[in-house]
Amino acid sequence: LQAFDWGIVSLDKASQIDLMLVAVIAFENISGGMGTAAFVALLMSLCSHRYTATHYALLSAFAAVGRIYVSPVSGVLSESIGWPAFFLFSVIIAAPGVAAVWMMRATVRRLVAAAD
């Protein structure tokens, strides 16, 4: 969840205190797990009961496209602009997606209600 990379951006300087690093990593992992659980629940709710396996496979494959094609570019980008700027860039790039999900929440609720 790139929208929560602010903690990593704040750790751009090395320090003797590892507690902040542990807290940032813990928050990142917890929020990532919550996001994954919510995403799987969303995919399952969008699947038709008649074709659940096929719909889930197609939706999860479509969701993986970004991870597969963006990952190689992210390594090159982080190397060229540096880690703090890369994490700040990822926060900025994630903001429209977070806003779109927030604006589409009523539509998703209607789809879930129609699927039931």
DRENDO-1510 file (C-alpha; in Angstrom, 1 decimal, always signed):
<recs>
REC; n; res; u; v; w
REC; 1; LEU; +0.0; +0.0; +0.0 .
REC; 2; GLN; +2.0; +2.9; -1.3 .
REC; 3; ALA; -0.3; +5.4; +0.3 .
REC; 4; PHE; +1.2; +4.5; +3.6 .
REC; 5; ASP; +4.9; +5.0; +2.7 .
REC; 6; TRP; +5.1; +8.3; +4.6 .
REC; 7; GLY; +6.8; +6.5; +7.4 .
REC; 8; ILE; +9.5; +5.2; +5.1 .
REC; 9; VAL; +10.0; +8.7; +3.7 .
REC; 10; SER; +10.5; +10.0; +7.2 .
REC; 11; LEU; +13.3; +7.5; +7.7 .
REC; 12; ASP; +15.6; +8.8; +5.0 .
REC; 13; LYS; +18.4; +9.5; +7.5 .
REC; 14; ALA; +20.2; +6.7; +9.3 .
REC; 15; SER; +19.9; +6.8; +13.1 .
REC; 16; GLN; +20.8; +4.8; +16.1 .
REC; 17; ILE; +17.2; +4.4; +17.2 .
REC; 18; ASP; +15.8; +1.3; +15.5 .
REC; 19; LEU; +12.5; +1.6; +17.3 .
REC; 20; MET; +11.1; +4.0; +14.7 .
REC; 21; LEU; +12.2; +1.6; +11.9 .
REC; 22; VAL; +10.5; -1.3; +13.6 .
REC; 23; ALA; +7.3; +0.7; +14.1 .
REC; 24; VAL; +7.2; +1.8; +10.4 .
REC; 25; ILE; +7.8; -1.7; +9.2 .
REC; 26; ALA; +5.2; -3.2; +11.6 .
REC; 27; PHE; +2.7; -0.6; +10.4 .
REC; 28; GLU; +3.5; -1.3; +6.8 .
REC; 29; ASN; +3.1; -5.0; +7.2 .
REC; 30; ILE; -0.2; -4.7; +9.2 .
REC; 31; SER; -1.7; -2.2; +6.7 .
REC; 32; GLY; -0.5; -4.4; +3.8 .
REC; 33; GLY; -2.2; -7.4; +5.3 .
REC; 34; MET; -5.4; -5.5; +5.9 .
REC; 35; GLY; -5.3; -4.3; +2.3 .
REC; 36; THR; -4.8; -7.8; +1.0 .
REC; 37; ALA; -7.7; -9.1; +3.0 .
REC; 38; ALA; -10.0; -6.3; +1.9 .
REC; 39; PHE; -9.0; -6.8; -1.7 .
REC; 40; VAL; -9.7; -10.6; -1.6 .
REC; 41; ALA; -13.0; -9.9; +0.0 .
REC; 42; LEU; -13.8; -7.3; -2.7 .
REC; 43; LEU; -12.9; -9.8; -5.4 .
REC; 44; MET; -15.0; -12.5; -3.9 .
REC; 45; SER; -18.0; -10.2; -3.6 .
REC; 46; LEU; -17.7; -9.2; -7.2 .
REC; 47; CYS; -17.7; -12.8; -8.4 .
REC; 48; SER; -20.9; -14.4; -9.6 .
REC; 49; HIS; -21.9; -17.4; -7.5 .
REC; 50; ARG; -22.3; -19.5; -10.6 .
REC; 51; TYR; -18.8; -18.8; -12.0 .
REC; 52; THR; -16.9; -18.0; -8.8 .
REC; 53; ALA; -13.6; -19.8; -9.6 .
REC; 54; THR; -13.4; -18.3; -13.2 .
REC; 55; HIS; -14.3; -14.8; -12.1 .
REC; 56; TYR; -11.9; -14.8; -9.2 .
REC; 57; ALA; -9.1; -16.2; -11.4 .
REC; 58; LEU; -9.7; -13.5; -14.0 .
REC; 59; LEU; -10.0; -10.7; -11.5 .
REC; 60; SER; -6.9; -11.7; -9.5 .
REC; 61; ALA; -4.9; -12.1; -12.8 .
REC; 62; PHE; -5.9; -8.7; -13.9 .
REC; 63; ALA; -4.9; -7.3; -10.5 .
REC; 64; ALA; -1.4; -8.9; -10.8 .
REC; 65; VAL; -0.7; -7.1; -14.1 .
REC; 66; GLY; +0.5; -3.9; -12.3 .
REC; 67; ARG; +2.8; -5.9; -10.0 .
REC; 68; ILE; +4.3; -7.8; -12.9 .
REC; 69; TYR; +5.0; -4.9; -15.2 .
REC; 70; VAL; +5.7; -2.1; -12.7 .
REC; 71; SER; +8.2; -4.0; -10.5 .
REC; 72; PRO; +11.1; -4.0; -12.9 .
REC; 73; VAL; +10.7; -0.3; -13.6 .
REC; 74; SER; +10.5; +0.5; -9.9 .
REC; 75; GLY; +13.9; -0.8; -9.2 .
REC; 76; VAL; +15.5; +1.3; -12.0 .
REC; 77; LEU; +13.5; +4.4; -10.8 .
REC; 78; SER; +14.5; +4.0; -7.2 .
REC; 79; GLU; +18.1; +3.6; -8.2 .
REC; 80; SER; +18.1; +6.7; -10.3 .
REC; 81; ILE; +16.2; +9.1; -8.0 .
REC; 82; GLY; +17.0; +7.6; -4.6 .
REC; 83; TRP; +14.9; +5.8; -2.0 .
REC; 84; PRO; +13.3; +8.8; -0.2 .
REC; 85; ALA; +12.2; +10.4; -3.5 .
REC; 86; PHE; +11.0; +7.0; -4.8 .
REC; 87; PHE; +8.8; +6.4; -1.7 .
REC; 88; LEU; +7.5; +10.0; -1.9 .
REC; 89; PHE; +6.7; +9.4; -5.6 .
REC; 90; SER; +4.9; +6.2; -4.8 .
REC; 91; VAL; +2.7; +8.0; -2.2 .
REC; 92; ILE; +1.8; +10.7; -4.8 .
REC; 93; ILE; +1.1; +8.1; -7.5 .
REC; 94; ALA; -1.1; +6.1; -5.1 .
REC; 95; ALA; -3.3; +9.1; -4.1 .
REC; 96; PRO; -5.6; +9.1; -7.2 .
REC; 97; GLY; -6.2; +5.4; -6.8 .
REC; 98; VAL; -7.1; +5.8; -3.1 .
REC; 99; ALA; -9.4; +8.7; -4.1 .
REC; 100; ALA; -11.1; +6.6; -6.8 .
REC; 101; VAL; -11.8; +3.7; -4.4 .
REC; 102; TRP; -13.2; +6.2; -1.9 .
REC; 103; MET; -15.5; +7.7; -4.6 .
REC; 104; MET; -16.6; +4.3; -5.9 .
REC; 105; ARG; -17.6; +2.8; -2.5 .
REC; 106; ALA; -21.4; +3.3; -3.1 .
REC; 107; THR; -21.1; +1.6; -6.5 .
REC; 108; VAL; -19.2; -1.3; -4.9 .
REC; 109; ARG; -21.9; -1.6; -2.2 .
REC; 110; ARG; -24.6; -1.8; -4.9 .
REC; 111; LEU; -22.6; -4.5; -6.8 .
REC; 112; VAL; -22.2; -6.5; -3.7 .
REC; 113; ALA; -25.9; -6.2; -2.8 .
REC; 114; ALA; -26.9; -7.2; -6.4 .
REC; 115; ALA; -24.6; -10.3; -6.2 .
REC; 116; ASP; -26.3; -11.5; -3.1 .
</recs>
